[in-house]
């Protein structure tokens, strides 16, 4: 099976992850009684996916070997999304200045602090600061993910070079097990020292060095996949589509159950121990993300074949746009409700969510169309 065709389902997986993020930010989960724990595994899926595809794309390509080269490489990988990050951040800043203009106008310190936070956000450094309100989720909240990717792409040449030096798959798996164990020990110790508070959640869910472990796990999967394809024609093996369909259905169900109900049980019933288990990302969320991600790599059952349908793949291709754009609409409505006291607890709330979703998709499609026309203009 051609590589492009094989990984079509992975692109759709991006869109499926976006749907879960949107359901959280739009308030859909709260309306339906779900706990918003699905994102714990979603970010791991995104990061693993990025690591896997990076190894698959750059396995036999020359990569930088200097610090300056690493930085240039990282900036180059994000240059497609960075303009949208800046644009959405300015929109959120504009909304913020309107909502809090009286506060900021009478307080120069507040104004200067807002401008400083904005600069940190533009530099993609927000995820390094343990402050959700003023840094991590300020302005366009989802862009904290780009802060993580900036470091992950910076480290990628080092990661791939290290995997090639280890060479043997058995050695790679042993090292990966040690890395996961070390990450668990570090995050657990950090949680104990901070009483598993918001700072602990930031450290496990947003701090770039910790989240880069998920990216590295994706690199490991990608390296093993590429090496196995070299050693044997794994695509030529006979398999049962019916059996793989059952496996796909089971794993997808298991992923969603693990994302919501199991995480909710640990967090609500097991106190600090539950927090330690769920928020130690490489141990908990990566386990579920790994299962989900692997069936989309193989793409052998009827479910993943259906998810390789071109319209769904297209939505997956623009999912990073939808990821950054949707927050403008959801937060604008949240600010409107807060400022006016408008009650959308009934049917109108679901109508608003549908409108937010449609606007997000339409604007993302238009943005994608504009982006694709830019190279054509440059050539002319």
C-alpha positions as CSV (number, residue, x, y, z in Angstrom):
1,X,0.0,0.0,0.0
2,X,1.5,3.4,-0.9
3,X,2.6,5.4,2.1
4,X,0.3,8.4,1.3
5,X,-2.7,6.1,1.2
6,X,-1.7,4.1,4.3
7,X,-1.5,7.3,6.4
8,X,-4.7,8.8,5.3
9,X,-6.5,7.4,8.3
10,X,-3.9,9.1,10.6
11,X,-4.9,12.5,9.1
12,X,-8.5,11.7,9.9
13,X,-7.4,10.8,13.5
14,X,-6.2,14.5,13.8
15,X,-9.7,15.6,13.0
16,X,-11.2,13.2,15.5
17,X,-9.0,14.5,18.2
18,X,-10.0,18.1,17.3
19,X,-13.7,17.1,17.7
20,X,-13.0,16.0,21.3
21,X,-11.1,19.3,22.0
22,X,-13.9,21.3,20.5
23,X,-16.5,19.4,22.6
24,X,-14.6,20.5,25.7
25,X,-14.0,24.1,24.8
26,X,-17.5,24.7,23.5
27,X,-19.0,23.3,26.7
28,X,-20.6,20.3,25.0
29,X,-19.2,17.9,27.6
30,X,-20.6,19.8,30.5
31,X,-24.0,20.0,28.9
32,X,-24.1,16.2,28.3
33,X,-22.6,15.3,31.7
34,X,-19.2,14.1,30.5
35,X,-16.1,14.8,32.4
36,X,-13.5,16.6,30.3
37,X,-10.7,14.1,30.7
38,X,-10.4,13.1,27.0
39,X,-7.8,15.7,26.3
40,X,-5.3,13.9,28.5
41,X,-4.9,11.3,25.9
42,X,-5.5,13.5,22.9
43,X,-2.4,15.6,23.2
44,X,-0.4,12.3,23.5
45,X,-2.0,11.2,20.2
46,X,-1.0,14.5,18.5
47,X,2.6,14.4,19.8
48,X,3.1,10.7,18.9
49,X,1.6,11.3,15.5
50,X,4.1,14.2,14.9
51,X,7.1,12.1,16.1
52,X,6.1,9.2,14.0
53,X,5.6,11.2,10.8
54,X,8.8,13.1,11.4
55,X,10.9,9.9,11.5
56,X,9.1,8.5,8.5
57,X,9.8,11.7,6.5
58,X,13.3,12.4,7.7
59,X,14.8,8.9,8.2
60,X,17.1,9.1,5.2
61,X,17.4,12.9,4.9
62,X,20.2,15.1,6.2
63,X,19.5,16.9,9.4
64,X,21.3,19.8,11.2
65,X,24.0,19.0,13.7
66,X,24.5,22.4,15.4
67,X,22.5,24.3,17.9
68,X,21.9,27.0,15.4
69,X,20.8,24.4,12.9
70,X,18.4,22.8,15.4
71,X,16.8,26.2,16.1
72,X,16.5,27.0,12.4
73,X,15.0,23.6,11.7
74,X,12.4,24.0,14.5
75,X,11.4,27.5,13.3
76,X,11.1,26.1,9.7
77,X,8.7,23.3,10.8
78,X,6.4,25.8,12.5
79,X,6.4,28.6,9.9
80,X,3.2,27.3,8.3
81,X,1.2,27.7,11.5
82,X,3.0,30.6,13.1
83,X,1.2,33.3,11.1
84,X,-2.1,31.9,12.2
85,X,-0.9,31.8,15.8
86,X,0.0,35.5,15.6
87,X,-3.3,36.5,13.9
88,X,-5.5,34.6,16.4
89,X,-3.4,36.0,19.3
90,X,-4.0,39.6,18.1
91,X,-7.7,38.9,17.8
92,X,-7.8,37.6,21.3
93,X,-5.8,40.6,22.5
94,X,-8.3,42.9,20.8
95,X,-11.2,41.2,22.5
96,X,-9.4,41.4,25.8
97,X,-8.7,45.1,25.5
98,X,-12.4,45.7,24.7
99,X,-13.6,43.6,27.7
100,X,-11.1,45.0,30.2
101,X,-10.5,48.4,28.7
102,X,-11.6,50.2,31.9
103,X,-9.3,48.1,34.1
104,X,-6.3,48.4,31.8
105,X,-6.9,52.1,31.2
106,X,-6.8,52.9,34.9
107,X,-3.8,50.6,35.7
108,X,-0.6,51.0,33.8
109,X,0.9,48.0,35.5
110,X,-2.0,45.8,34.2
111,X,-1.4,47.2,30.7
112,X,2.3,46.5,30.8
113,X,1.8,43.0,32.2
114,X,-0.7,42.2,29.5
115,X,1.7,43.4,26.8
116,X,4.5,41.3,28.4
117,X,2.3,38.2,28.5
118,X,1.4,38.9,24.8
119,X,5.1,39.0,23.8
120,X,5.8,35.7,25.7
121,X,2.9,34.2,23.8
122,X,4.2,35.4,20.4
123,X,7.6,33.9,21.2
124,X,5.9,30.6,21.9
125,X,7.3,30.5,25.5
126,X,3.9,30.4,27.3
127,X,4.0,26.7,28.1
128,X,7.2,27.2,30.1
129,X,5.5,29.3,32.7
130,X,3.4,27.6,35.5
131,X,0.5,30.0,35.2
132,X,-2.6,28.9,33.4
133,X,-4.5,32.2,33.5
134,X,-1.8,34.6,32.4
135,X,0.5,32.5,30.2
136,X,-0.3,28.9,29.3
137,X,-4.0,29.5,28.3
138,X,-3.9,33.2,27.8
139,X,-4.9,34.8,24.4
140,X,-5.4,31.8,22.1
141,X,-5.2,29.0,24.6
142,X,-4.6,26.0,22.3
143,X,-1.4,27.6,21.0
144,X,0.4,26.3,24.1
145,X,0.8,23.2,22.0
146,X,3.0,25.1,19.5
147,X,5.2,26.0,22.5
148,X,5.8,22.3,23.1
149,X,6.3,21.6,19.4
150,X,9.0,24.3,19.2
151,X,11.1,22.3,21.6
152,X,10.2,18.9,20.2
153,X,11.2,19.9,16.7
154,X,14.4,21.5,18.1
155,X,15.3,18.1,19.7
156,X,14.2,16.0,16.8
157,X,17.6,15.8,15.0
158,X,19.2,14.7,18.3
159,X,16.4,12.2,18.9
160,X,16.7,10.6,15.5
161,X,20.5,10.5,15.6
162,X,20.3,8.8,19.0
163,X,17.9,6.2,17.7
164,X,20.2,5.5,14.8
165,X,23.2,5.1,17.2
166,X,21.3,2.6,19.3
167,X,20.3,0.8,16.1
168,X,19.1,-2.4,17.7
169,X,15.3,-2.3,18.3
170,X,15.8,-4.3,21.6
171,X,18.1,-1.6,22.9
172,X,15.7,1.1,21.9
173,X,12.8,-0.5,23.7
174,X,14.9,-0.9,26.9
175,X,15.9,2.7,26.8
176,X,12.3,3.8,26.2
177,X,11.2,1.8,29.2
178,X,13.8,3.5,31.3
179,X,12.8,6.9,30.0
180,X,9.1,6.3,30.8
181,X,10.0,5.0,34.3
182,X,12.3,8.1,34.9
183,X,9.5,10.4,33.7
184,X,7.0,8.8,36.1
185,X,9.4,9.2,39.0
186,X,10.1,12.8,38.2
187,X,6.4,13.8,37.8
188,X,5.4,11.8,40.9
189,X,8.1,13.6,43.0
190,X,7.0,16.9,41.6
191,X,3.4,16.2,42.4
192,X,4.3,15.2,46.0
193,X,6.3,18.4,46.5
194,X,3.4,20.5,45.1
195,X,0.5,18.5,46.7
196,X,-0.7,17.6,43.2
197,X,-2.0,21.1,42.6
198,X,-2.4,23.1,39.4
199,X,1.4,23.5,39.2
200,X,1.6,19.7,39.0
201,X,-1.0,19.6,36.3
202,X,1.0,22.2,34.3
203,X,4.2,20.2,34.8
204,X,2.7,17.0,33.5
205,X,0.4,18.3,30.8
206,X,2.0,21.5,29.4
207,X,5.7,21.7,30.4
208,X,7.5,21.2,27.0
209,X,10.4,18.9,28.3
210,X,7.8,16.5,29.8
211,X,5.5,16.5,26.8
212,X,8.4,16.0,24.5
213,X,8.6,12.5,25.9
214,X,5.4,11.7,24.1
215,X,6.9,13.1,20.9
216,X,10.0,10.8,21.4
217,X,7.7,7.8,21.9
218,X,6.2,8.6,18.5
219,X,9.7,8.8,17.1
220,X,10.4,5.3,18.5
221,X,7.3,3.9,16.9
222,X,8.3,5.5,13.6
223,X,11.8,4.2,13.7
224,X,10.7,0.6,14.5
225,X,8.1,0.8,11.7
226,X,10.6,2.0,9.1
227,X,13.3,-0.5,10.1
228,X,10.8,-3.4,10.0
229,X,9.7,-2.3,6.5
230,X,13.3,-2.5,5.4
231,X,13.8,-6.0,6.9
232,X,10.6,-7.6,5.6
233,X,7.7,-6.7,3.3
234,X,5.2,-6.3,6.1
235,X,2.6,-4.8,3.7
236,X,2.5,-8.1,1.7
237,X,1.4,-10.2,4.7
238,X,-2.1,-11.7,4.4
239,X,-4.6,-10.5,7.0
240,X,-8.3,-10.7,7.8
241,X,-10.1,-7.3,7.3
242,X,-12.9,-8.6,9.4
243,X,-10.7,-9.5,12.3
244,X,-8.9,-6.1,12.0
245,X,-12.2,-4.3,12.0
246,X,-13.1,-6.0,15.3
247,X,-9.7,-5.0,16.7
248,X,-10.2,-1.4,15.5
249,X,-13.7,-1.2,17.1
250,X,-12.4,-2.6,20.4
251,X,-9.4,-0.3,20.5
252,X,-11.4,2.8,19.6
253,X,-14.0,2.0,22.3
254,X,-11.2,1.2,24.8
255,X,-9.6,4.6,24.0
256,X,-12.7,6.6,24.6
257,X,-13.6,4.6,27.8
258,X,-10.0,5.1,29.0
259,X,-10.0,8.8,28.1
260,X,-13.2,9.6,29.9
261,X,-14.5,7.1,32.4
262,X,-11.3,5.4,33.7
263,X,-9.6,8.8,34.0
264,X,-12.7,10.2,35.7
265,X,-12.8,7.3,38.2
266,X,-9.1,7.7,39.2
267,X,-9.4,11.5,39.5
268,X,-12.7,11.5,41.4
269,X,-12.3,8.4,43.6
270,X,-8.6,7.9,44.2
271,X,-7.4,11.3,45.4
272,X,-3.7,12.2,45.0
273,X,-2.9,8.6,43.9
274,X,-5.4,8.9,41.1
275,X,-3.9,12.2,40.0
276,X,-0.4,10.7,40.0
277,X,-1.6,7.8,37.8
278,X,-3.6,9.8,35.3
279,X,-1.4,12.9,35.0
280,X,1.9,11.0,34.6
281,X,1.4,11.3,30.9
282,X,3.8,8.6,29.5
283,X,2.4,6.0,31.8
284,X,-1.3,6.6,31.5
285,X,-2.4,8.6,28.4
286,X,0.4,7.3,26.2
287,X,-0.8,3.8,26.8
288,X,-4.3,4.5,25.4
289,X,-2.9,6.8,22.7
290,X,-0.4,4.1,21.7
291,X,-3.2,1.6,21.1
292,X,-5.3,4.1,19.2
293,X,-2.4,5.3,17.1
294,X,-1.2,1.9,16.2
295,X,-4.4,0.7,14.6
296,X,-4.5,3.9,12.5
297,X,-0.9,3.2,11.3
298,X,-1.8,-0.3,10.1
299,X,-5.1,0.9,8.5
300,X,-6.2,-2.7,7.8
301,X,-9.8,-2.9,9.0
302,X,-13.0,-1.5,7.4
303,X,-13.3,1.3,10.0
304,X,-9.9,2.9,9.1
305,X,-10.7,2.3,5.4
306,X,-13.9,4.4,5.9
307,X,-11.9,7.0,7.8
308,X,-9.6,7.2,4.8
309,X,-12.4,8.8,2.8
310,X,-11.1,11.9,1.1
311,X,-13.4,14.5,2.7
312,X,-12.4,13.2,6.2
313,X,-8.7,13.2,5.2
314,X,-9.1,16.8,4.1
315,X,-10.6,17.8,7.4
316,X,-7.7,16.1,9.1
317,X,-5.3,18.1,6.9
318,X,-6.8,21.4,8.1
319,X,-7.2,20.2,11.7
320,X,-4.3,22.4,13.0
321,X,-6.1,25.4,11.6
322,X,-9.4,24.4,13.2
323,X,-7.5,23.7,16.4
324,X,-6.3,27.4,16.6
325,X,-9.3,29.0,15.1
326,X,-12.2,27.4,17.0
327,X,-11.1,29.0,20.3
328,X,-11.8,32.5,19.0
329,X,-15.5,31.6,18.5
330,X,-15.9,29.6,21.7
331,X,-14.3,32.2,23.9
332,X,-16.1,35.1,22.2
333,X,-19.4,33.5,23.1
334,X,-18.2,32.7,26.6
335,X,-17.2,36.4,27.0
336,X,-20.6,37.5,25.7
337,X,-22.5,35.3,28.2
338,X,-20.3,36.5,31.0
339,X,-20.8,40.2,30.1
340,X,-24.6,40.0,29.5
341,X,-25.7,37.2,31.7
342,X,-27.3,35.5,28.8
343,X,-28.7,32.0,29.6
344,X,-28.0,29.4,26.9
345,X,-28.7,26.3,29.1
346,X,-31.5,25.1,26.8
347,X,-31.7,24.2,23.2
348,X,-30.1,27.4,22.1
349,X,-26.9,26.3,23.7
350,X,-26.6,23.4,21.3
351,X,-27.5,25.7,18.4
352,X,-24.6,28.0,19.4
353,X,-22.2,25.0,19.5
354,X,-23.3,24.0,16.0
355,X,-22.8,27.5,14.7
356,X,-19.4,27.7,16.3
357,X,-18.4,24.4,14.7
358,X,-19.6,25.4,11.3
359,X,-17.9,28.8,11.5
360,X,-14.6,27.1,12.5
361,X,-14.7,24.7,9.6
362,X,-15.6,27.4,7.0
363,X,-13.0,29.8,8.2
364,X,-10.4,27.1,8.3
365,X,-11.2,26.0,4.8
366,X,-11.0,29.6,3.6
367,X,-7.7,30.0,5.4
368,X,-6.3,26.8,3.9
369,X,-7.4,28.0,0.4
370,X,-5.6,31.3,0.9
371,X,-2.4,29.6,2.1
372,X,-2.4,27.3,-0.9
373,X,-2.6,30.3,-3.3
374,X,0.4,32.1,-1.8
375,X,3.1,29.9,-3.5
376,X,1.3,30.4,-6.8
377,X,1.4,34.2,-6.4
378,X,5.1,34.0,-5.5
379,X,5.9,32.1,-8.7
380,X,4.0,34.6,-10.8
